[in-house]
Amino acid sequence: MKILNLYSGIGGNRKLWSDEHQVTAIEFDDQIAAVYADLYPNDEVIVTDAHQFLLENYKNYDFIWTSPPCQTHSSFRQNIGVRFRGVSPVYPDMKLYQEIIFLKHNYDGLWIVENVNPYYEPLIQPSFDLDRHKFWSNFDVNHRDFDRLKLRSAQIPDLEEFLGFDLSNYKIPNKRQILRNCVLPEVGEYILNAALSPVKQMDIFDLAY
């Protein structure tokens, strides 16, 4: 299967995927992309804008995973940072909803869009929730509970052990945030397995939004 992994980070979602798949990872930060390339030497890694790459290349893949920037949607940023810590409010980044609508109406393959729990009622209702994430997709994924660290208190060694990464040899800034941004590898594996199972694709826009 040809997989497009957009906004890949260091590849938390990809960690437990089989190498039988042909994976292309898109990451804008060249330092983070270099870590990904080292961790997954069989993947193609491209340093570019993921949003634009999706628009120009979506037809070339069988399965698309996209995790558009989440910070401006984050309930923690708004409810703690803005309200109590003097963080400046910002417009929500609409790439999230642009990509959901675009994939729904233009892409014939399997797709999933991942983001955080927002501080507002989602403009398009998610297909399902897993772990600490909301997901929009065109295939069914059954609910399952996953173990999770308390991210607010977890430090780099805790996160590395829990996620199965060792970043000690990489000189990259803000390692803790990079690790916190990772989708739990077991969640990534669970979703890909669901996509590969012979289930009926569903219509996300049958849901109210």
PyMOL commands that place a pseudoatom at each C-alpha (Angstrom):
pseudoatom trace, name=CA, resn=MET, resi=1, chain=A, elem=C, hetatm=0, pos=[0.000, 0.000, 0.000]
pseudoatom trace, name=CA, resn=LYS, resi=2, chain=A, elem=C, hetatm=0, pos=[1.232, 3.501, -0.830]
pseudoatom trace, name=CA, resn=ILE, resi=3, chain=A, elem=C, hetatm=0, pos=[0.811, 5.667, 2.257]
pseudoatom trace, name=CA, resn=LEU, resi=4, chain=A, elem=C, hetatm=0, pos=[1.123, 9.440, 2.547]
pseudoatom trace, name=CA, resn=ASN, resi=5, chain=A, elem=C, hetatm=0, pos=[2.012, 10.543, 6.086]
pseudoatom trace, name=CA, resn=LEU, resi=6, chain=A, elem=C, hetatm=0, pos=[1.492, 14.315, 6.288]
pseudoatom trace, name=CA, resn=TYR, resi=7, chain=A, elem=C, hetatm=0, pos=[2.874, 16.562, 9.057]
pseudoatom trace, name=CA, resn=SER, resi=8, chain=A, elem=C, hetatm=0, pos=[4.802, 13.468, 10.071]
pseudoatom trace, name=CA, resn=GLY, resi=9, chain=A, elem=C, hetatm=0, pos=[6.871, 14.785, 12.977]
pseudoatom trace, name=CA, resn=ILE, resi=10, chain=A, elem=C, hetatm=0, pos=[9.177, 11.991, 14.122]
pseudoatom trace, name=CA, resn=GLY, resi=11, chain=A, elem=C, hetatm=0, pos=[6.577, 9.400, 13.160]
pseudoatom trace, name=CA, resn=GLY, resi=12, chain=A, elem=C, hetatm=0, pos=[4.744, 8.370, 16.307]
pseudoatom trace, name=CA, resn=ASN, resi=13, chain=A, elem=C, hetatm=0, pos=[1.784, 7.159, 14.263]
pseudoatom trace, name=CA, resn=ARG, resi=14, chain=A, elem=C, hetatm=0, pos=[4.091, 5.316, 11.847]
pseudoatom trace, name=CA, resn=LYS, resi=15, chain=A, elem=C, hetatm=0, pos=[6.289, 3.511, 14.387]
pseudoatom trace, name=CA, resn=LEU, resi=16, chain=A, elem=C, hetatm=0, pos=[4.423, 0.180, 14.341]
pseudoatom trace, name=CA, resn=TRP, resi=17, chain=A, elem=C, hetatm=0, pos=[3.458, 0.146, 10.666]
pseudoatom trace, name=CA, resn=SER, resi=18, chain=A, elem=C, hetatm=0, pos=[4.899, -2.725, 8.666]
pseudoatom trace, name=CA, resn=ASP, resi=19, chain=A, elem=C, hetatm=0, pos=[7.740, -1.946, 6.275]
pseudoatom trace, name=CA, resn=GLU, resi=20, chain=A, elem=C, hetatm=0, pos=[5.807, -3.789, 3.578]
pseudoatom trace, name=CA, resn=HIS, resi=21, chain=A, elem=C, hetatm=0, pos=[4.048, -0.476, 2.929]
pseudoatom trace, name=CA, resn=GLN, resi=22, chain=A, elem=C, hetatm=0, pos=[5.560, 2.259, 0.770]
pseudoatom trace, name=CA, resn=VAL, resi=23, chain=A, elem=C, hetatm=0, pos=[5.445, 5.327, 3.013]
pseudoatom trace, name=CA, resn=THR, resi=24, chain=A, elem=C, hetatm=0, pos=[6.069, 8.934, 2.005]
pseudoatom trace, name=CA, resn=ALA, resi=25, chain=A, elem=C, hetatm=0, pos=[6.479, 11.327, 4.941]
pseudoatom trace, name=CA, resn=ILE, resi=26, chain=A, elem=C, hetatm=0, pos=[6.050, 15.091, 4.622]
pseudoatom trace, name=CA, resn=GLU, resi=27, chain=A, elem=C, hetatm=0, pos=[7.541, 17.350, 7.292]
pseudoatom trace, name=CA, resn=PHE, resi=28, chain=A, elem=C, hetatm=0, pos=[8.264, 21.084, 7.070]
pseudoatom trace, name=CA, resn=ASP, resi=29, chain=A, elem=C, hetatm=0, pos=[10.974, 21.209, 9.768]
pseudoatom trace, name=CA, resn=ASP, resi=30, chain=A, elem=C, hetatm=0, pos=[14.205, 19.860, 8.281]
pseudoatom trace, name=CA, resn=GLN, resi=31, chain=A, elem=C, hetatm=0, pos=[15.675, 18.887, 11.676]
pseudoatom trace, name=CA, resn=ILE, resi=32, chain=A, elem=C, hetatm=0, pos=[12.614, 16.853, 12.595]
pseudoatom trace, name=CA, resn=ALA, resi=33, chain=A, elem=C, hetatm=0, pos=[12.518, 15.361, 9.093]
pseudoatom trace, name=CA, resn=ALA, resi=34, chain=A, elem=C, hetatm=0, pos=[16.129, 14.232, 9.522]
pseudoatom trace, name=CA, resn=VAL, resi=35, chain=A, elem=C, hetatm=0, pos=[15.212, 12.364, 12.712]
pseudoatom trace, name=CA, resn=TYR, resi=36, chain=A, elem=C, hetatm=0, pos=[12.276, 10.711, 10.938]
pseudoatom trace, name=CA, resn=ALA, resi=37, chain=A, elem=C, hetatm=0, pos=[14.524, 9.678, 8.036]
pseudoatom trace, name=CA, resn=ASP, resi=38, chain=A, elem=C, hetatm=0, pos=[16.992, 8.124, 10.462]
pseudoatom trace, name=CA, resn=LEU, resi=39, chain=A, elem=C, hetatm=0, pos=[14.262, 6.236, 12.311]
pseudoatom trace, name=CA, resn=TYR, resi=40, chain=A, elem=C, hetatm=0, pos=[12.559, 4.979, 9.137]
pseudoatom trace, name=CA, resn=PRO, resi=41, chain=A, elem=C, hetatm=0, pos=[15.266, 4.582, 6.474]
pseudoatom trace, name=CA, resn=ASN, resi=42, chain=A, elem=C, hetatm=0, pos=[12.920, 2.796, 4.071]
pseudoatom trace, name=CA, resn=ASP, resi=43, chain=A, elem=C, hetatm=0, pos=[10.492, 5.720, 3.902]
pseudoatom trace, name=CA, resn=GLU, resi=44, chain=A, elem=C, hetatm=0, pos=[10.684, 8.576, 1.439]
pseudoatom trace, name=CA, resn=VAL, resi=45, chain=A, elem=C, hetatm=0, pos=[10.982, 11.814, 3.419]
pseudoatom trace, name=CA, resn=ILE, resi=46, chain=A, elem=C, hetatm=0, pos=[10.234, 15.157, 1.772]
pseudoatom trace, name=CA, resn=VAL, resi=47, chain=A, elem=C, hetatm=0, pos=[10.804, 18.508, 3.469]
pseudoatom trace, name=CA, resn=THR, resi=48, chain=A, elem=C, hetatm=0, pos=[8.027, 20.744, 2.214]
pseudoatom trace, name=CA, resn=ASP, resi=49, chain=A, elem=C, hetatm=0, pos=[4.631, 22.226, 3.049]
pseudoatom trace, name=CA, resn=ALA, resi=50, chain=A, elem=C, hetatm=0, pos=[2.285, 19.300, 3.756]
pseudoatom trace, name=CA, resn=HIS, resi=51, chain=A, elem=C, hetatm=0, pos=[-0.902, 21.243, 2.999]
pseudoatom trace, name=CA, resn=GLN, resi=52, chain=A, elem=C, hetatm=0, pos=[0.245, 22.128, -0.512]
pseudoatom trace, name=CA, resn=PHE, resi=53, chain=A, elem=C, hetatm=0, pos=[1.749, 18.684, -1.103]
pseudoatom trace, name=CA, resn=LEU, resi=54, chain=A, elem=C, hetatm=0, pos=[-1.613, 17.091, -0.355]
pseudoatom trace, name=CA, resn=LEU, resi=55, chain=A, elem=C, hetatm=0, pos=[-3.339, 19.306, -2.906]
pseudoatom trace, name=CA, resn=GLU, resi=56, chain=A, elem=C, hetatm=0, pos=[-0.841, 18.471, -5.632]
pseudoatom trace, name=CA, resn=ASN, resi=57, chain=A, elem=C, hetatm=0, pos=[-0.207, 14.768, -4.960]
pseudoatom trace, name=CA, resn=TYR, resi=58, chain=A, elem=C, hetatm=0, pos=[-3.220, 13.166, -3.261]
pseudoatom trace, name=CA, resn=LYS, resi=59, chain=A, elem=C, hetatm=0, pos=[-4.069, 10.972, -6.251]
pseudoatom trace, name=CA, resn=ASN, resi=60, chain=A, elem=C, hetatm=0, pos=[-0.771, 9.102, -5.975]
pseudoatom trace, name=CA, resn=TYR, resi=61, chain=A, elem=C, hetatm=0, pos=[-1.561, 7.289, -2.716]
pseudoatom trace, name=CA, resn=ASP, resi=62, chain=A, elem=C, hetatm=0, pos=[-3.848, 4.539, -1.420]
pseudoatom trace, name=CA, resn=PHE, resi=63, chain=A, elem=C, hetatm=0, pos=[-4.057, 5.769, 2.174]
pseudoatom trace, name=CA, resn=ILE, resi=64, chain=A, elem=C, hetatm=0, pos=[-3.552, 9.277, 3.538]
pseudoatom trace, name=CA, resn=TRP, resi=65, chain=A, elem=C, hetatm=0, pos=[-2.914, 10.171, 7.168]
pseudoatom trace, name=CA, resn=THR, resi=66, chain=A, elem=C, hetatm=0, pos=[-2.823, 13.881, 7.884]
pseudoatom trace, name=CA, resn=SER, resi=67, chain=A, elem=C, hetatm=0, pos=[-2.280, 15.650, 11.200]
pseudoatom trace, name=CA, resn=PRO, resi=68, chain=A, elem=C, hetatm=0, pos=[-2.650, 19.379, 10.470]
pseudoatom trace, name=CA, resn=PRO, resi=69, chain=A, elem=C, hetatm=0, pos=[-1.241, 21.862, 13.007]
pseudoatom trace, name=CA, resn=CYS, resi=70, chain=A, elem=C, hetatm=0, pos=[-3.162, 21.545, 16.248]
pseudoatom trace, name=CA, resn=GLN, resi=71, chain=A, elem=C, hetatm=0, pos=[-1.894, 24.327, 18.507]
pseudoatom trace, name=CA, resn=THR, resi=72, chain=A, elem=C, hetatm=0, pos=[-4.513, 26.912, 17.549]
pseudoatom trace, name=CA, resn=HIS, resi=73, chain=A, elem=C, hetatm=0, pos=[-7.338, 24.438, 18.229]
pseudoatom trace, name=CA, resn=SER, resi=74, chain=A, elem=C, hetatm=0, pos=[-5.996, 23.178, 21.552]
pseudoatom trace, name=CA, resn=SER, resi=75, chain=A, elem=C, hetatm=0, pos=[-8.274, 23.380, 24.571]
pseudoatom trace, name=CA, resn=PHE, resi=76, chain=A, elem=C, hetatm=0, pos=[-5.185, 23.582, 26.804]
pseudoatom trace, name=CA, resn=ARG, resi=77, chain=A, elem=C, hetatm=0, pos=[-3.770, 26.572, 24.925]
pseudoatom trace, name=CA, resn=GLN, resi=78, chain=A, elem=C, hetatm=0, pos=[-7.047, 28.473, 25.061]
pseudoatom trace, name=CA, resn=ASN, resi=79, chain=A, elem=C, hetatm=0, pos=[-8.406, 27.489, 28.457]
pseudoatom trace, name=CA, resn=ILE, resi=80, chain=A, elem=C, hetatm=0, pos=[-5.114, 27.604, 30.359]
pseudoatom trace, name=CA, resn=GLY, resi=81, chain=A, elem=C, hetatm=0, pos=[-2.655, 29.587, 28.248]
pseudoatom trace, name=CA, resn=VAL, resi=82, chain=A, elem=C, hetatm=0, pos=[-4.931, 32.385, 27.064]
pseudoatom trace, name=CA, resn=ARG, resi=83, chain=A, elem=C, hetatm=0, pos=[-7.139, 32.611, 30.137]
pseudoatom trace, name=CA, resn=PHE, resi=84, chain=A, elem=C, hetatm=0, pos=[-4.525, 32.323, 32.867]
pseudoatom trace, name=CA, resn=ARG, resi=85, chain=A, elem=C, hetatm=0, pos=[-0.994, 32.641, 31.459]
pseudoatom trace, name=CA, resn=GLY, resi=86, chain=A, elem=C, hetatm=0, pos=[-1.158, 35.685, 29.234]
pseudoatom trace, name=CA, resn=VAL, resi=87, chain=A, elem=C, hetatm=0, pos=[-0.843, 33.788, 25.944]
pseudoatom trace, name=CA, resn=SER, resi=88, chain=A, elem=C, hetatm=0, pos=[-2.225, 35.842, 23.045]
pseudoatom trace, name=CA, resn=PRO, resi=89, chain=A, elem=C, hetatm=0, pos=[-5.356, 34.452, 21.377]
pseudoatom trace, name=CA, resn=VAL, resi=90, chain=A, elem=C, hetatm=0, pos=[-5.038, 33.530, 17.709]
pseudoatom trace, name=CA, resn=TYR, resi=91, chain=A, elem=C, hetatm=0, pos=[-7.321, 32.540, 14.863]
pseudoatom trace, name=CA, resn=PRO, resi=92, chain=A, elem=C, hetatm=0, pos=[-7.892, 28.777, 14.577]
pseudoatom trace, name=CA, resn=ASP, resi=93, chain=A, elem=C, hetatm=0, pos=[-5.912, 27.324, 11.666]
pseudoatom trace, name=CA, resn=MET, resi=94, chain=A, elem=C, hetatm=0, pos=[-8.530, 26.272, 9.127]
pseudoatom trace, name=CA, resn=LYS, resi=95, chain=A, elem=C, hetatm=0, pos=[-6.211, 23.818, 7.349]
pseudoatom trace, name=CA, resn=LEU, resi=96, chain=A, elem=C, hetatm=0, pos=[-7.866, 21.184, 9.515]
pseudoatom trace, name=CA, resn=TYR, resi=97, chain=A, elem=C, hetatm=0, pos=[-11.321, 21.673, 8.026]
pseudoatom trace, name=CA, resn=GLN, resi=98, chain=A, elem=C, hetatm=0, pos=[-10.008, 22.441, 4.546]
pseudoatom trace, name=CA, resn=GLU, resi=99, chain=A, elem=C, hetatm=0, pos=[-8.324, 19.050, 4.426]
pseudoatom trace, name=CA, resn=ILE, resi=100, chain=A, elem=C, hetatm=0, pos=[-11.343, 17.166, 5.779]
pseudoatom trace, name=CA, resn=ILE, resi=101, chain=A, elem=C, hetatm=0, pos=[-13.615, 18.713, 3.142]
pseudoatom trace, name=CA, resn=PHE, resi=102, chain=A, elem=C, hetatm=0, pos=[-11.045, 18.336, 0.369]
pseudoatom trace, name=CA, resn=LEU, resi=103, chain=A, elem=C, hetatm=0, pos=[-10.431, 14.639, 1.031]
pseudoatom trace, name=CA, resn=LYS, resi=104, chain=A, elem=C, hetatm=0, pos=[-14.136, 13.915, 1.396]
pseudoatom trace, name=CA, resn=HIS, resi=105, chain=A, elem=C, hetatm=0, pos=[-15.000, 15.372, -1.993]
pseudoatom trace, name=CA, resn=ASN, resi=106, chain=A, elem=C, hetatm=0, pos=[-11.920, 14.637, -4.081]
pseudoatom trace, name=CA, resn=TYR, resi=107, chain=A, elem=C, hetatm=0, pos=[-10.075, 11.552, -2.848]
pseudoatom trace, name=CA, resn=ASP, resi=108, chain=A, elem=C, hetatm=0, pos=[-11.125, 7.991, -3.664]
pseudoatom trace, name=CA, resn=GLY, resi=109, chain=A, elem=C, hetatm=0, pos=[-8.738, 6.212, -1.282]
pseudoatom trace, name=CA, resn=LEU, resi=110, chain=A, elem=C, hetatm=0, pos=[-8.785, 5.707, 2.473]
pseudoatom trace, name=CA, resn=TRP, resi=111, chain=A, elem=C, hetatm=0, pos=[-8.061, 8.757, 4.594]
pseudoatom trace, name=CA, resn=ILE, resi=112, chain=A, elem=C, hetatm=0, pos=[-7.821, 9.908, 8.177]
pseudoatom trace, name=CA, resn=VAL, resi=113, chain=A, elem=C, hetatm=0, pos=[-7.411, 13.381, 9.650]
pseudoatom trace, name=CA, resn=GLU, resi=114, chain=A, elem=C, hetatm=0, pos=[-6.124, 13.668, 13.230]
pseudoatom trace, name=CA, resn=ASN, resi=115, chain=A, elem=C, hetatm=0, pos=[-6.246, 16.578, 15.648]
pseudoatom trace, name=CA, resn=VAL, resi=116, chain=A, elem=C, hetatm=0, pos=[-6.569, 17.458, 19.321]
pseudoatom trace, name=CA, resn=ASN, resi=117, chain=A, elem=C, hetatm=0, pos=[-9.640, 18.079, 21.416]
pseudoatom trace, name=CA, resn=PRO, resi=118, chain=A, elem=C, hetatm=0, pos=[-10.542, 21.679, 20.526]
pseudoatom trace, name=CA, resn=TYR, resi=119, chain=A, elem=C, hetatm=0, pos=[-11.700, 24.406, 22.888]
pseudoatom trace, name=CA, resn=TYR, resi=120, chain=A, elem=C, hetatm=0, pos=[-14.828, 24.896, 20.747]
pseudoatom trace, name=CA, resn=GLU, resi=121, chain=A, elem=C, hetatm=0, pos=[-17.500, 22.608, 19.347]
pseudoatom trace, name=CA, resn=PRO, resi=122, chain=A, elem=C, hetatm=0, pos=[-15.931, 21.043, 16.220]
pseudoatom trace, name=CA, resn=LEU, resi=123, chain=A, elem=C, hetatm=0, pos=[-17.249, 22.632, 13.030]
pseudoatom trace, name=CA, resn=ILE, resi=124, chain=A, elem=C, hetatm=0, pos=[-17.413, 19.139, 11.537]
pseudoatom trace, name=CA, resn=GLN, resi=125, chain=A, elem=C, hetatm=0, pos=[-18.162, 16.381, 14.020]
pseudoatom trace, name=CA, resn=PRO, resi=126, chain=A, elem=C, hetatm=0, pos=[-15.352, 13.807, 14.249]
pseudoatom trace, name=CA, resn=SER, resi=127, chain=A, elem=C, hetatm=0, pos=[-15.890, 10.246, 13.141]
pseudoatom trace, name=CA, resn=PHE, resi=128, chain=A, elem=C, hetatm=0, pos=[-14.453, 8.882, 16.378]
pseudoatom trace, name=CA, resn=ASP, resi=129, chain=A, elem=C, hetatm=0, pos=[-12.212, 9.639, 19.359]
pseudoatom trace, name=CA, resn=LEU, resi=130, chain=A, elem=C, hetatm=0, pos=[-9.208, 7.553, 20.381]
pseudoatom trace, name=CA, resn=ASP, resi=131, chain=A, elem=C, hetatm=0, pos=[-6.780, 8.270, 23.186]
pseudoatom trace, name=CA, resn=ARG, resi=132, chain=A, elem=C, hetatm=0, pos=[-6.530, 12.101, 23.384]
pseudoatom trace, name=CA, resn=HIS, resi=133, chain=A, elem=C, hetatm=0, pos=[-7.271, 12.705, 19.707]
pseudoatom trace, name=CA, resn=LYS, resi=134, chain=A, elem=C, hetatm=0, pos=[-10.236, 13.363, 17.462]
pseudoatom trace, name=CA, resn=PHE, resi=135, chain=A, elem=C, hetatm=0, pos=[-10.306, 11.698, 14.060]
pseudoatom trace, name=CA, resn=TRP, resi=136, chain=A, elem=C, hetatm=0, pos=[-12.203, 12.285, 10.843]
pseudoatom trace, name=CA, resn=SER, resi=137, chain=A, elem=C, hetatm=0, pos=[-12.159, 9.437, 8.331]
pseudoatom trace, name=CA, resn=ASN, resi=138, chain=A, elem=C, hetatm=0, pos=[-14.026, 7.559, 5.604]
pseudoatom trace, name=CA, resn=PHE, resi=139, chain=A, elem=C, hetatm=0, pos=[-13.727, 4.137, 7.255]
pseudoatom trace, name=CA, resn=ASP, resi=140, chain=A, elem=C, hetatm=0, pos=[-14.954, 2.693, 10.542]
pseudoatom trace, name=CA, resn=VAL, resi=141, chain=A, elem=C, hetatm=0, pos=[-12.730, 2.384, 13.587]
pseudoatom trace, name=CA, resn=ASN, resi=142, chain=A, elem=C, hetatm=0, pos=[-14.127, 0.785, 16.733]
pseudoatom trace, name=CA, resn=HIS, resi=143, chain=A, elem=C, hetatm=0, pos=[-13.484, 2.411, 20.081]
pseudoatom trace, name=CA, resn=ARG, resi=144, chain=A, elem=C, hetatm=0, pos=[-10.654, 1.080, 22.215]
pseudoatom trace, name=CA, resn=ASP, resi=145, chain=A, elem=C, hetatm=0, pos=[-8.945, 2.340, 25.344]
pseudoatom trace, name=CA, resn=PHE, resi=146, chain=A, elem=C, hetatm=0, pos=[-5.187, 2.950, 25.400]
pseudoatom trace, name=CA, resn=ASP, resi=147, chain=A, elem=C, hetatm=0, pos=[-2.759, 3.504, 28.254]
pseudoatom trace, name=CA, resn=ARG, resi=148, chain=A, elem=C, hetatm=0, pos=[-1.549, 7.083, 28.445]
pseudoatom trace, name=CA, resn=LEU, resi=149, chain=A, elem=C, hetatm=0, pos=[0.978, 9.064, 30.449]
pseudoatom trace, name=CA, resn=LYS, resi=150, chain=A, elem=C, hetatm=0, pos=[0.001, 12.298, 32.157]
pseudoatom trace, name=CA, resn=LEU, resi=151, chain=A, elem=C, hetatm=0, pos=[1.495, 14.541, 29.510]
pseudoatom trace, name=CA, resn=ARG, resi=152, chain=A, elem=C, hetatm=0, pos=[1.538, 17.724, 31.566]
pseudoatom trace, name=CA, resn=SER, resi=153, chain=A, elem=C, hetatm=0, pos=[3.984, 16.205, 34.053]
pseudoatom trace, name=CA, resn=ALA, resi=154, chain=A, elem=C, hetatm=0, pos=[5.824, 13.679, 31.848]
pseudoatom trace, name=CA, resn=GLN, resi=155, chain=A, elem=C, hetatm=0, pos=[9.411, 14.628, 31.091]
pseudoatom trace, name=CA, resn=ILE, resi=156, chain=A, elem=C, hetatm=0, pos=[11.617, 13.605, 28.158]
pseudoatom trace, name=CA, resn=PRO, resi=157, chain=A, elem=C, hetatm=0, pos=[12.842, 10.275, 29.647]
pseudoatom trace, name=CA, resn=ASP, resi=158, chain=A, elem=C, hetatm=0, pos=[9.262, 9.291, 30.565]
pseudoatom trace, name=CA, resn=LEU, resi=159, chain=A, elem=C, hetatm=0, pos=[7.992, 10.118, 27.092]
pseudoatom trace, name=CA, resn=GLU, resi=160, chain=A, elem=C, hetatm=0, pos=[10.869, 8.343, 25.354]
pseudoatom trace, name=CA, resn=GLU, resi=161, chain=A, elem=C, hetatm=0, pos=[10.299, 5.173, 27.354]
pseudoatom trace, name=CA, resn=PHE, resi=162, chain=A, elem=C, hetatm=0, pos=[6.539, 5.233, 26.890]
pseudoatom trace, name=CA, resn=LEU, resi=163, chain=A, elem=C, hetatm=0, pos=[6.632, 5.936, 23.142]
pseudoatom trace, name=CA, resn=GLY, resi=164, chain=A, elem=C, hetatm=0, pos=[9.662, 3.777, 22.379]
pseudoatom trace, name=CA, resn=PHE, resi=165, chain=A, elem=C, hetatm=0, pos=[11.934, 6.541, 21.061]
pseudoatom trace, name=CA, resn=ASP, resi=166, chain=A, elem=C, hetatm=0, pos=[15.479, 7.509, 22.012]
pseudoatom trace, name=CA, resn=LEU, resi=167, chain=A, elem=C, hetatm=0, pos=[16.302, 11.061, 20.981]
pseudoatom trace, name=CA, resn=SER, resi=168, chain=A, elem=C, hetatm=0, pos=[19.450, 11.383, 23.078]
pseudoatom trace, name=CA, resn=ASN, resi=169, chain=A, elem=C, hetatm=0, pos=[21.722, 11.431, 20.018]
pseudoatom trace, name=CA, resn=TYR, resi=170, chain=A, elem=C, hetatm=0, pos=[19.760, 14.149, 18.213]
pseudoatom trace, name=CA, resn=LYS, resi=171, chain=A, elem=C, hetatm=0, pos=[20.467, 17.844, 18.709]
pseudoatom trace, name=CA, resn=ILE, resi=172, chain=A, elem=C, hetatm=0, pos=[16.984, 19.177, 18.106]
pseudoatom trace, name=CA, resn=PRO, resi=173, chain=A, elem=C, hetatm=0, pos=[15.196, 21.892, 20.093]
pseudoatom trace, name=CA, resn=ASN, resi=174, chain=A, elem=C, hetatm=0, pos=[12.124, 21.279, 22.229]
pseudoatom trace, name=CA, resn=LYS, resi=175, chain=A, elem=C, hetatm=0, pos=[12.360, 17.483, 22.372]
pseudoatom trace, name=CA, resn=ARG, resi=176, chain=A, elem=C, hetatm=0, pos=[9.661, 17.304, 25.013]
pseudoatom trace, name=CA, resn=GLN, resi=177, chain=A, elem=C, hetatm=0, pos=[7.120, 19.044, 22.792]
pseudoatom trace, name=CA, resn=ILE, resi=178, chain=A, elem=C, hetatm=0, pos=[8.095, 16.896, 19.799]
pseudoatom trace, name=CA, resn=LEU, resi=179, chain=A, elem=C, hetatm=0, pos=[7.465, 13.776, 21.871]
pseudoatom trace, name=CA, resn=ARG, resi=180, chain=A, elem=C, hetatm=0, pos=[4.223, 15.169, 23.299]
pseudoatom trace, name=CA, resn=ASN, resi=181, chain=A, elem=C, hetatm=0, pos=[3.004, 15.778, 19.753]
pseudoatom trace, name=CA, resn=CYS, resi=182, chain=A, elem=C, hetatm=0, pos=[3.390, 12.110, 18.827]
pseudoatom trace, name=CA, resn=VAL, resi=183, chain=A, elem=C, hetatm=0, pos=[0.350, 9.987, 18.212]
pseudoatom trace, name=CA, resn=LEU, resi=184, chain=A, elem=C, hetatm=0, pos=[0.701, 6.890, 20.366]
pseudoatom trace, name=CA, resn=PRO, resi=185, chain=A, elem=C, hetatm=0, pos=[2.276, 4.190, 18.140]
pseudoatom trace, name=CA, resn=GLU, resi=186, chain=A, elem=C, hetatm=0, pos=[-0.387, 1.683, 19.185]
pseudoatom trace, name=CA, resn=VAL, resi=187, chain=A, elem=C, hetatm=0, pos=[-3.080, 4.116, 18.043]
pseudoatom trace, name=CA, resn=GLY, resi=188, chain=A, elem=C, hetatm=0, pos=[-1.403, 4.525, 14.656]
pseudoatom trace, name=CA, resn=GLU, resi=189, chain=A, elem=C, hetatm=0, pos=[-1.149, 0.765, 14.244]
pseudoatom trace, name=CA, resn=TYR, resi=190, chain=A, elem=C, hetatm=0, pos=[-4.752, 0.213, 15.334]
pseudoatom trace, name=CA, resn=ILE, resi=191, chain=A, elem=C, hetatm=0, pos=[-6.088, 2.741, 12.829]
pseudoatom trace, name=CA, resn=LEU, resi=192, chain=A, elem=C, hetatm=0, pos=[-4.042, 1.411, 9.917]
pseudoatom trace, name=CA, resn=ASN, resi=193, chain=A, elem=C, hetatm=0, pos=[-5.211, -2.129, 10.686]
pseudoatom trace, name=CA, resn=ALA, resi=194, chain=A, elem=C, hetatm=0, pos=[-8.800, -0.868, 10.645]
pseudoatom trace, name=CA, resn=ALA, resi=195, chain=A, elem=C, hetatm=0, pos=[-8.201, 0.785, 7.277]
pseudoatom trace, name=CA, resn=LEU, resi=196, chain=A, elem=C, hetatm=0, pos=[-6.833, -2.477, 5.888]
pseudoatom trace, name=CA, resn=SER, resi=197, chain=A, elem=C, hetatm=0, pos=[-9.776, -4.534, 7.127]
pseudoatom trace, name=CA, resn=PRO, resi=198, chain=A, elem=C, hetatm=0, pos=[-12.681, -5.167, 4.727]
pseudoatom trace, name=CA, resn=VAL, resi=199, chain=A, elem=C, hetatm=0, pos=[-15.089, -2.678, 6.275]
pseudoatom trace, name=CA, resn=LYS, resi=200, chain=A, elem=C, hetatm=0, pos=[-17.567, -0.491, 4.489]
pseudoatom trace, name=CA, resn=GLN, resi=201, chain=A, elem=C, hetatm=0, pos=[-16.353, 3.060, 4.078]
pseudoatom trace, name=CA, resn=MET, resi=202, chain=A, elem=C, hetatm=0, pos=[-18.648, 5.523, 5.757]
pseudoatom trace, name=CA, resn=ASP, resi=203, chain=A, elem=C, hetatm=0, pos=[-19.755, 8.975, 4.774]
pseudoatom trace, name=CA, resn=ILE, resi=204, chain=A, elem=C, hetatm=0, pos=[-18.497, 11.466, 7.325]
pseudoatom trace, name=CA, resn=PHE, resi=205, chain=A, elem=C, hetatm=0, pos=[-20.911, 14.083, 6.033]
pseudoatom trace, name=CA, resn=ASP, resi=206, chain=A, elem=C, hetatm=0, pos=[-23.845, 11.924, 7.092]
pseudoatom trace, name=CA, resn=LEU, resi=207, chain=A, elem=C, hetatm=0, pos=[-22.925, 13.272, 10.529]
pseudoatom trace, name=CA, resn=ALA, resi=208, chain=A, elem=C, hetatm=0, pos=[-24.300, 16.593, 11.665]
pseudoatom trace, name=CA, resn=TYR, resi=209, chain=A, elem=C, hetatm=0, pos=[-21.973, 19.569, 11.589]
for i in range(1, 209): cmd.bond("trace and resi %d" % i, "trace and resi %d" % (i + 1))
show_as sticks, trace
zoom trace
